[in-house]
Amino acid sequence: MRLVSTLIASLVLSSPAFAARDFRIAGEAFEEAEILDARALASLGGEPAILITLTPKAAPRLLRLTKDAAGKTLMVTLDGKPLPGPALSAPISDGALELPGIASFEEGEALAKAISGKPPVPDSLDEGP
């Protein structure tokens, strides 16, 4: 009976609902609590992208990570898999990071939820979850 309980517990804990995600920017891990919002949207060119907004407490870390990276592509990963990172022209000082090059809006929505662990924040107070 103990073996069955152990097997069930390991299956439940290894399911995607309980798996901890590993989101990194420039190799540095960011916890779900440090991500205020993540959402799929259209880039300026109309292509699917993901906008990630960090909390005010986490934003200075992003500034530090991007301070000397002008002209480089920022490495962003989710669970060890690379995501399309932005080409930086300047440090990111506002805590908002846009990931371009997403294949579709559906993929962007799924990735945004996986990054933040929650649905996007409503655009207005009138919107529900």
Secondary structure as UniProt FT lines:
FT   HELIX           2..13
FT   TURN            16..18
FT   STRAND          23..25
FT   TURN            26..27
FT   STRAND          28..30
FT   HELIX           32..34
FT   STRAND          35..42
FT   TURN            44..45
FT   STRAND          48..54
FT   TURN            56..58
FT   HELIX           59..66
FT   TURN            67..68
FT   TURN            70..71
FT   STRAND          76..78
FT   TURN            79..80
FT   STRAND          81..83
FT   STRAND          96..99
FT   HELIX           105..116
FT   TURN            125..126
//
